[in-house]
Amino acid sequence: MKKTVPGTAPDNGAENAEPAASQIGAKIASLTDWRGKILANVRTLIRQADPEVVEEVKWRGVPVWSHAGMICTGETYKSAVKLTFAKGAALPDPAGLFNASLDGNTRRAIDIHEGEHLDAAAFKALIRAAVAANTAPKPKRTST
């Protein structure tokens, strides 16, 4: 079994696949407006909160950050950068960062619009909570 190096995507068998970190960097560089700055800041905060984070690119170029499972995605739209947390509904959010996809049973998202700022400390706490949820021991099933 191959071990994934932090900050890189697992080997998916692609021969000349550009490493995910480079693809994410290129995506950020291609966004020459406020969205690129937001996505770059988010990436930095995620790496600070979890130095062992694995960066991947899925779904036609969407940055994905994982640690023992998906933490969040970083989608860019014309009017927002959307950070969707795979298990967001189960995460504590005392600062109220989640402001989108609030009806679902599993996911939660943070939409950041032009001119808005992300509370760095609260966001890092959310990243650490997501990692803790992904790495927590799974309860054993009992037979009935």
N, C-alpha and C positions, 0 to 999 in steps of 0.2 A: 504494500500500500504506500503510495506516495504521500509525503508530508507537504502541506501547503506552507509556503513561506509567508509570514505576515506582510501585508501590503501588496500581495500579488494574487491573481486569480488561480484557481486550480487548473492543472493541465487538462484541457478538454479534447486533446488529440489533434488540434489544429497545428499543422506543420509550421507555417510562417505567421501565426497569429501574433499580433502586436500585444505586448503585455498590457493588462487592464490599466495599470497605473499610467502608462503612456497614453492610452486611449482616453482616459478621463482627463488627463492634462491637456490633450489636444482639444477635447470638447470644451473645456473651460476657456482655452485660448481662442476658440472660434466664437465664443459669446463675448463680443466686444462691448457689450452694454452692462447695465447693472446686474443682469442675471449671472454673468461670468464672475463678477466680484462676489456675489452672494454664494454661488456654488463653490468657489475657491475658499471662502471663509468657512463654509460648512465642512468642507473636506478637511481643513486644518483642525477645526474643533473636534471632528470625529477622531482624527489621528491622535490628538492630544488626550482625548478621553480614553481611547483604547489603542495603545501602541501596537497591539497584536491584530488589529482589524485587517481583514482581507478585502481588497478592492476587486470588484468584478464588473463586467459590462454585459448587460443582457437586453433583450427586447429592443433591438435596433439602436443600441448605443446608450441605454440608460445606465448611469453609474449605480452600483449596488455595493453596499458595505455590509460585510458579514463577520460573524464570530460565533462558531458553533451553530450556525443558522443565520438567516437574514436578520440584519438590524434595521436598515432602511434603504430606500431608493432616493435618488435625487433627480427628479424629472424637471425639465424646463419647458415652460409654456410662455406664450407671448406676454401674459400679464402676471405670471407668478412662477416662483421656484417652489415645487411641491416636494416635501420630504415625507414619504409614506413609510410608517413603521409597521412592519409585518405583524407584530403582536402588540400594537399600541394600546388596544383596549384593556390589556392586562397590566399596563405600566402605570406607576404613580406619576402624576403630572401636577404637582402642587403649584407650579408657576402658571399653569393654564396655557402652555405652548400649543397644544393641539387645538386647531381651529377649523379643521376640515375633515370630511369623512367620519363624522361623529356618530352616524346612525348604525354603523356596522358592528358586528359582534367581535371582530378580530382586529382589523386595521384602524389606525388613526393617522392623520396627516397634519403637517404644518405647512400652510401656504404663506410664503413671504412675497410681498408685493414691493414694487419700486418705492424706495424711500423708507421702508420698514427695516428695523434692526432686530436681530435675534439675540435674546438674552443668553450670552455665552455660558455662564455658569449653570443656568437651568438646562440648557441644551446638552451640555456635557453630562449632567446628572441623568438626563433621559437616556443618553447613549449607554452610560454605565448600567442603568436599570435594565435596558434591553439585553446587554451582554449577560447580566446576572440571570435574567429570565431564560436566556438560551443555554446557559451552562449549569443551571440548577438541576439537581438529580430529578429524574422523572419518577413519579410515584409508581410503585409496583402494583400491577393488577392482581387482584385476588379472584380466584375461581369461586363461582357460586353454585 
